[in-house]
C-alpha cells in the first residue's frame, strides 16, 4: 500500500463551467494557490505570455497564449524531400496530437486527437489518412495548453494539462490542473474529472498511465521564493474519476541544487522517466527495487518517490541556455532509432530539444545529443554552482543559415520531435519541420525539410506512411516522405 495523498478534486458541469468558474468538492486544499481576488482578462493573459519557458529570464511569446513567431516579410515556401498531401485547417491553434486505435480487424479504426486553444478535437484517419475526418470535440475555448497531450490507450482516456495562463489567467493568478477526458466514444468526448494542481504546463503518464507527472510553467508568487520554476507533482489516476494528488513535489533541486522549472517527461522503452527542464535532463526509476546512487542503498522506486538513474545538465559552452524542453533515450526496442548503438552504446545517448529565444536566430534553441556515460552515480543530483556536473555533448544542430531557412524570422528554436529509423522530424517554429539523420551525433545531417512561408510549427509525428505536422497557424499538414 502507498501513503494516502491529500486531495482536492474539482468537477465541472460542462464546458462553460470549465472556461469560467469551477465547483470545488470538499477536501483538503493543500496544493492550491490563494485566491488573489484579481479579475482575469485576456489582456492580462497576453501580457503574461512573456512568462514562457524558453529563456532563463522566462520570456517566449510562443508559449503564452499570444501570437507565435512574427516574421517581417512573406517569403516563398521551402520544401525538399517531402510532399504535402493534405491539410486540416480547422485544427489551427493546435499544439499537439496523439493517435489511438479502436476495434480489430475490419472494424479497426484510428482516431487522431488534436489538442489546442480550442480544447480537444477528434478526427478519423482510417479511410483516408491524407484527409482526416472530423468526428467530435471537447470544447474549451481559451484553453492553454495541453502541450504534448498524454493518452491512456488501454482505458481510452486523454489527459489535458491546464496551464495557469488558460482562460485569461496569468502564472500568478491563474489556476492549473488536469482534465480527464473519456474518449471511448470519439463522437462523444466526455469530461469525467478535473484535478486542481500547483503545476499544469504538461502532464505525462508513468507506470502504464496509473500515475501522472505534471510540471511547469514559471512559478507563481505564492510559491517558494527560492524556486526558479514549478517542479513535478504526482497524481494517482488508478481511479481516473477520483484523482489523488501527492502533497510533496518531486524532481526538486534540478538546477545545480535549485528547484526549478520541470517542463516535460518522456518514458523510454525500458521504463525510465526522463524529466527535462531548466538545469538539464534527469532520469528516474518509478517501479521495482533499485539501487539509489544518491542515498547509496537499495530501495523501492514508486512514482511519488522515484529512484535517481542518470542524467544532468548540459555543457554551457555547447548550448545557448540551460532550458531543456523534451528528450528521447533510444534503448530497448527503440535502440536503433537514434545514434548508432554499435558505436555509441545501447542506451548510452539521449536526444534533447533545447528551447530558448535570444537575439538572432543562431542563438535560439538547438537539437542536442549527449552521452549519459559518467552520470549513473547520482552526479546530476549532487551538482552545485561551485561543483558542477555536466553531460558530455556529442553534437548539436541549429536551423540558422541551413538550407531551406528564412533569414527574417525571430522564432528559430527547436521544439518537439518524433523519430523513425534514425531520422528525426523536428519542429522549429517559423522555420518549419526539419528531417535530421542523427545516427552519427557528431555529424547530424539535414536530409529534407518542410517550411511553409507562414509556418508556426510546434510538433511533427510519424504515423504509417505519413508525417502529421501540428502548426499553430496552418492546422495539421499531412506530408509524405520521399526519403
VOGU-3710 file (C-alpha; in Angstrom, 3 decimals, decimal comma):
1> xxxxxxxxxx> 0,000/0,000/0,000  1,230/3,505/-0,726  0,777/6,558/1,523  -2,624/8,135/1,119  -2,201/11,524/-0,569  -4,230/14,548/0,394  -6,504/15,670/-2,393  -8,620/18,419/-3,767  -10,900/17,455/-6,619  -12,768/19,779/-8,901
11> xxxxxxxxxx> -15,568/18,736/-11,228  -17,272/20,969/-13,737  -20,775/20,781/-15,013  -19,824/21,358/-18,634  -17,656/23,369/-20,960  -18,955/26,728/-19,809  -18,078/25,849/-16,252  -14,598/24,783/-17,274  -13,934/28,067/-19,005  -15,309/30,290/-16,288
21> xxxxxxxxxx> -15,743/29,002/-12,756  -15,328/25,641/-11,085  -17,192/23,974/-8,269  -14,863/22,820/-5,515  -15,512/19,461/-3,930  -14,964/19,016/-0,226  -11,493/18,063/0,933  -8,096/19,405/1,912  -6,721/22,058/-0,419  -3,011/21,963/0,343
31> xxxxxxxxxx> -1,900/22,356/-3,262  -3,918/25,307/-4,466  -2,915/28,952/-4,643  -4,804/31,510/-2,591  -7,436/33,422/-4,496  -5,696/36,656/-5,498  -9,030/38,400/-5,883  -7,971/39,826/-9,217  -10,073/39,873/-12,356  -8,566/37,642/-15,045
41> xxxxxxxxxx> -8,636/39,089/-18,533  -7,335/38,077/-21,922  -5,193/41,202/-21,905  -3,519/40,048/-18,718  -3,060/36,609/-20,209  -1,394/38,005/-23,313  0,942/40,098/-21,207  1,849/37,018/-19,246  2,901/35,316/-22,479  6,363/36,576/-21,651
51> xxxxxxxxxx> 6,487/34,117/-18,752  7,142/31,157/-21,020  9,841/28,588/-20,693  12,426/29,457/-23,307  14,859/31,968/-21,886  16,400/31,746/-18,481  14,666/35,101/-17,945  11,321/33,397/-18,673  10,387/35,009/-21,977  8,935/33,309/-25,013
61> xxxxxxxxxx> 5,821/34,516/-26,776  5,364/31,120/-28,358  4,441/29,508/-25,074  1,979/32,014/-23,820  -1,451/32,220/-25,420  -0,368/35,151/-27,599  0,843/35,300/-31,185  3,629/32,916/-32,109  6,705/33,899/-34,075  6,213/37,068/-36,091
71> xxxxxxxxxx> 8,122/37,432/-39,329  8,975/40,653/-41,100  8,097/39,689/-44,673  6,383/36,940/-46,598  8,698/34,611/-48,485  8,204/31,531/-50,621  7,668/28,040/-49,239  10,775/25,880/-48,960  10,083/22,155/-49,389  12,536/19,355/-50,114
81> xxxxxxxxxx> 12,254/15,579/-49,815  8,601/15,572/-48,736  5,253/16,235/-50,388  2,233/17,891/-48,798  -0,744/15,627/-49,457  -3,340/17,014/-47,051  -4,299/19,757/-44,612  -6,764/20,144/-41,725  -7,339/23,914/-41,455  -9,886/23,760/-38,620
91> xxxxxxxxxx> -7,118/22,458/-36,321  -5,444/25,882/-36,298  -4,094/26,857/-32,868  -3,344/23,198/-32,251  -0,372/22,316/-30,066  -0,045/18,516/-30,147  -1,728/15,317/-31,269  -1,939/11,626/-30,447  -3,278/8,619/-32,387  -5,484/5,966/-30,796
101> xxxxxxxxxx> -6,732/2,669/-32,280  -10,239/1,283/-31,779  -11,532/-2,208/-32,585  -9,835/-5,009/-34,513  -9,752/-6,497/-37,989  -12,127/-4,952/-40,487  -13,742/-2,987/-37,651  -10,482/-1,309/-36,660  -10,258/2,439/-36,971  -7,700/5,048/-35,959
111> xxxxxxxxxx> -8,592/8,379/-34,382  -6,269/11,379/-34,334  -6,832/13,600/-31,294  -5,590/17,191/-31,532  -5,303/19,467/-28,504  -5,067/23,233/-28,727  -6,581/26,534/-27,694  -9,961/25,084/-28,673  -9,715/22,118/-26,281  -9,682/18,675/-27,927
121> xxxxxxxxxx> -10,770/17,593/-31,421  -11,117/14,067/-32,831  -10,512/13,082/-36,466  -10,925/9,671/-38,091  -7,922/8,834/-40,305  -8,958/5,254/-41,107  -10,493/5,679/-44,550  -8,000/8,192/-45,931  -5,044/9,209/-43,736  -4,435/12,172/-46,058
131> xxxxxxxxxx> -7,865/13,621/-45,310  -8,732/13,298/-41,594  -12,483/13,413/-40,971  -13,757/15,425/-38,004  -15,918/13,275/-35,706  -16,131/15,030/-32,341  -14,755/17,585/-29,896  -14,497/18,624/-26,281  -14,709/22,401/-26,422  -12,623/24,595/-24,126
141> xxxxxxxxxx> -12,353/27,972/-25,884  -9,378/29,877/-24,490  -7,700/26,728/-23,177  -3,931/26,605/-22,691  -2,082/24,394/-23,205  -2,250/20,596/-23,453  1,256/20,569/-24,854  2,453/17,018/-25,591  -1,011/15,603/-24,855  -0,958/12,281/-22,997
151> xxxxxxxxxx> -3,219/9,290/-23,687  -4,099/6,097/-21,840  -4,658/3,779/-24,805  -5,982/0,874/-22,735  -8,661/2,796/-20,846  -9,302/5,265/-23,695  -8,589/8,394/-21,671  -6,834/11,624/-22,612  -5,290/13,915/-20,013  -5,185/17,634/-20,838
161> xxxxxxxxxx> -2,890/19,803/-18,733  -4,264/23,239/-17,921  -1,619/25,951/-17,761  -2,423/28,816/-15,337  -2,428/31,165/-18,341  -5,544/29,445/-19,718  -8,811/31,389/-19,927  -7,113/34,762/-19,443  -5,155/33,838/-16,327  -1,521/34,527/-15,501
171> xxxxxxxxxx> 1,168/32,451/-13,822  0,303/34,310/-10,606  -3,493/34,428/-10,771  -4,493/31,514/-12,984  -5,498/28,022/-11,927  -3,605/24,970/-13,162  -4,721/21,365/-13,287  -5,566/18,346/-15,433  -8,770/17,486/-17,306  -9,573/13,772/-17,515
181> xxxxxxxxxx> -11,430/13,091/-20,774  -13,199/9,823/-21,622  -12,575/9,220/-25,338  -14,018/5,693/-25,531  -16,586/7,126/-27,954  -14,762/9,612/-30,212  -18,047/11,122/-31,364  -18,962/11,903/-27,752  -15,972/13,081/-25,705  -16,789/13,468/-22,017
191> xxxxxxxxxx> -15,014/15,004/-19,059  -15,054/12,572/-16,142  -12,874/14,554/-13,721  -10,821/17,694/-13,281  -7,993/17,932/-10,768  -6,533/21,196/-9,494  -2,726/21,081/-9,223  0,074/23,525/-8,383  1,516/22,866/-11,887  -0,041/22,365/-15,294
201> xxxxxxxxxx> 2,040/23,149/-18,360  2,476/19,464/-19,294  1,275/16,185/-17,835  2,730/12,742/-18,592  1,861/9,126/-17,842  4,173/6,923/-15,792  3,697/3,298/-14,748  1,344/2,489/-17,612  -0,806/5,595/-17,046  -1,622/4,655/-13,469
211> xxxxxxxxxx> 0,029/7,899/-12,357  0,626/11,340/-13,871  3,643/13,614/-13,532  2,679/17,258/-14,080  5,163/20,141/-14,267  5,674/23,796/-15,208  5,328/26,602/-16,049  7,165/29,522/-14,384  6,467/29,739/-10,659  3,739/31,850/-9,084
221> xxxxxxxxxx> 4,393/34,484/-6,428  2,680/32,283/-3,845  5,225/29,503/-4,385  8,613/29,410/-2,587  10,737/32,462/-3,345  13,892/30,415/-3,936  12,297/28,345/-6,712  13,101/29,189/-10,325  10,004/27,389/-11,672  7,494/24,664/-10,853
231> xxxxxxxxxx> 8,729/21,091/-10,344  6,614/17,921/-10,731  3,515/16,897/-8,805  2,332/13,293/-8,869  -1,322/12,296/-9,294  -2,742/8,823/-8,704  -5,210/8,118/-11,537  -5,733/4,411/-10,957  -9,323/5,502/-10,486  -9,473/8,210/-13,164
241> xxxxxxxxxx> -12,775/9,545/-11,840  -11,182/10,291/-8,474  -7,633/11,603/-8,973  -5,486/11,928/-5,849  -2,547/14,316/-5,652  0,525/13,679/-3,522  1,474/16,617/-1,357  5,216/16,802/-1,959  6,647/17,628/-5,404  9,441/15,600/-6,993
251> xxxxxxxxxx> 12,356/16,401/-9,330  13,324/19,197/-6,960  16,829/20,684/-6,859  17,224/20,008/-10,579  19,250/23,129/-11,458  22,563/22,679/-9,598  20,639/22,171/-6,369  17,960/24,801/-7,026  14,351/23,731/-7,544  13,377/24,943/-10,993
261> xxxxxxxxxx> 11,035/24,538/-13,953  10,432/20,905/-14,992  8,947/21,149/-18,465  8,059/17,658/-19,694  8,500/13,929/-19,087  9,199/11,167/-21,607  9,304/7,482/-20,595  11,775/5,358/-22,565  11,345/1,752/-23,713  12,982/0,416/-20,550
271> xxxxxxxxxx> 10,587/2,342/-18,294  12,892/5,182/-17,200  11,047/8,508/-16,831  13,161/11,395/-18,172  12,375/14,852/-16,778  13,504/17,788/-18,936  13,611/21,403/-17,835  15,829/24,204/-16,650  19,041/22,605/-15,453  19,086/19,642/-17,843
281> xxxxxxxxxx> 17,547/16,175/-18,151  17,366/13,577/-15,370  16,017/10,021/-15,488  14,200/8,099/-12,740  13,136/4,556/-11,917  9,444/4,601/-10,965  8,919/0,941/-10,006  10,809/-2,052/-8,583  13,667/-2,382/-6,116  16,561/-0,232/-7,344
291> xxxxxxxxxx> 19,920/0,993/-6,171  19,697/4,682/-5,251  23,085/6,282/-6,106  22,259/9,393/-4,071  21,232/7,625/-0,854  23,650/4,762/-1,635  21,211/1,997/-0,802  18,662/-0,279/-2,449  15,090/0,914/-2,032  11,719/0,588/-3,694
301> xxxxxxxxxx> 11,022/3,023/-6,517  7,475/4,400/-6,691  6,068/7,267/-8,787  5,811/9,623/-5,793  9,336/8,758/-4,582  11,333/7,694/-7,661  14,935/6,482/-7,616  17,547/8,574/-9,497  19,004/6,793/-12,525  21,177/9,055/-14,712
311> xxxxxxxxxx> 21,383/12,445/-16,403  22,325/16,006/-15,566  22,917/19,454/-17,004  24,414/20,304/-20,398  27,782/21,927/-21,021  27,104/25,669/-21,308  29,807/26,013/-23,948  27,804/23,812/-26,346  24,241/25,146/-25,904  22,509/28,532/-25,800
321> xxxxxxxxxx> 20,673/28,150/-22,474  20,093/25,794/-19,564  16,494/25,035/-20,596  15,902/21,520/-21,937  12,393/21,026/-23,311  11,899/17,297/-24,055  14,046/14,239/-24,690  14,299/10,743/-26,141  16,607/7,957/-24,996  16,989/5,232/-27,647
331> xxxxxxxxxx> 17,008/1,929/-25,748  15,376/-1,494/-25,909  13,005/-1,764/-28,857  13,921/1,803/-29,905  17,708/1,343/-29,620  18,200/1,676/-33,387  16,088/4,838/-33,643  18,866/7,216/-32,588  22,667/7,294/-32,665  24,160/4,010/-33,895
341> xxxxxxxxxx> 24,241/1,815/-30,745  27,164/-0,221/-32,112  29,361/2,861/-31,899  27,756/4,963/-29,182  26,443/2,243/-26,864  22,961/0,856/-26,253  21,008/3,304/-24,134  24,091/5,480/-23,630  22,880/8,548/-25,557  19,997/10,959/-25,113
351> xxxxxxxxxx> 18,461/13,229/-27,759  17,243/16,555/-26,371  15,413/19,664/-27,502  16,837/22,864/-26,075  14,262/25,641/-26,243  15,343/29,239/-25,957  14,765/32,530/-27,793  17,588/35,045/-27,874  18,727/37,856/-30,141  19,479/36,353/-33,523
361> xxxxxxxxxx> 18,333/33,049/-34,971  21,735/31,426/-34,394  21,346/31,911/-30,643  17,985/30,131/-30,366  17,363/26,600/-29,122  19,191/23,632/-30,632  18,799/19,912/-31,098  21,325/18,406/-28,669  22,646/14,844/-28,418  24,563/13,964/-25,258
371> xxxxxxxxxx> 26,245/10,951/-23,703  24,899/9,536/-20,441  28,216/7,911/-19,570  29,573/9,048/-16,235  26,147/10,119/-14,922  24,906/6,887/-13,315  26,319/7,625/-9,868  23,918/10,412/-8,882  26,203/13,175/-10,171  23,273/15,135/-11,630
381> xxxxxxxxxx> 21,629/15,239/-8,190  24,780/16,375/-6,360  25,712/19,133/-8,822  26,117/22,626/-7,336  27,118/26,024/-8,768  30,532/25,545/-7,155  30,963/21,920/-8,258  29,020/21,486/-11,478  28,378/18,191/-13,221  27,648/18,256/-16,941
391> xxxxxxxxxx> 26,834/15,610/-19,533  29,205/15,414/-22,487  27,647/16,911/-25,607  28,230/14,739/-28,683  26,647/17,059/-31,228  24,166/19,872/-31,832  22,141/21,160/-34,779  20,530/24,557/-35,254  18,432/25,791/-38,152  20,091/29,202/-38,644
401> xxxxxxxxxx> 21,731/29,510/-42,045  20,782/25,983/-43,104  19,281/25,126/-46,477  15,581/25,951/-46,571  15,786/28,526/-43,776  14,467/32,059/-43,911  16,661/34,905/-42,599  13,897/37,265/-41,439  12,353/35,317/-38,547  12,763/35,879/-34,818
411> xxxxxxxxxx> 11,447/32,443/-33,810  14,012/29,729/-34,653  14,089/27,485/-31,598  13,856/23,731/-31,749  10,662/22,235/-30,330  9,101/18,745/-30,207  10,350/15,923/-32,421  9,486/12,371/-33,408  11,926/9,740/-34,660  11,772/6,841/-37,104
421> xxxxxxxxxx> 14,703/4,777/-38,377  17,229/7,285/-37,094  15,536/10,263/-38,801  14,187/12,979/-36,515  11,201/15,033/-37,640  11,950/18,172/-35,617  9,756/21,260/-35,305  11,443/24,680/-35,470  8,503/27,111/-35,222  8,713/29,603/-38,147
431> xxxxxxxxxx> 11,495/27,513/-39,700  9,079/24,605/-40,171  9,897/20,901/-39,886  13,416/19,565/-40,430  14,254/15,921/-41,090  17,592/15,107/-39,487  19,749/11,980/-39,697  21,102/11,582/-36,151  22,758/8,177/-36,450  26,138/9,897/-36,179
441> xxxxxxxxxx> 25,632/12,561/-33,482  28,941/14,222/-34,348  27,705/14,828/-37,901  23,946/15,483/-37,842  22,647/15,854/-41,404  19,506/17,519/-42,736  18,030/15,268/-45,432  14,689/17,019/-46,042  12,637/19,982/-44,871  9,144/21,450/-44,954
451> xxxxxxxxxx> 8,871/25,184/-44,314  5,707/26,946/-45,493  6,070/30,721/-45,583  3,503/31,040/-42,760  4,871/28,204/-40,600  4,332/28,208/-36,829  5,315/24,578/-36,345  5,031/23,038/-32,881  5,455/19,311/-33,482  5,662/16,587/-36,131
461> xxxxxxxxxx> 4,578/12,950/-35,827  5,258/9,856/-37,904  2,188/7,681/-38,440  2,143/4,911/-41,030  3,337/6,241/-44,384  2,743/9,867/-43,424  4,025/12,673/-41,215  1,485/14,874/-39,433  2,702/18,397/-38,673  0,953/20,424/-35,971
471> xxxxxxxxxx> 1,145/24,062/-36,992  -0,363/26,792/-34,839  -1,186/28,926/-37,897  -1,989/26,283/-40,528  -3,685/23,451/-38,640  -2,453/19,927/-39,446  -0,355/19,423/-42,578  -0,109/15,839/-43,846  3,201/15,009/-45,534  4,520/12,026/-47,450
481> xxx> 8,257/11,417/-47,295  10,373/10,933/-50,380  13,419/9,735/-48,459
//
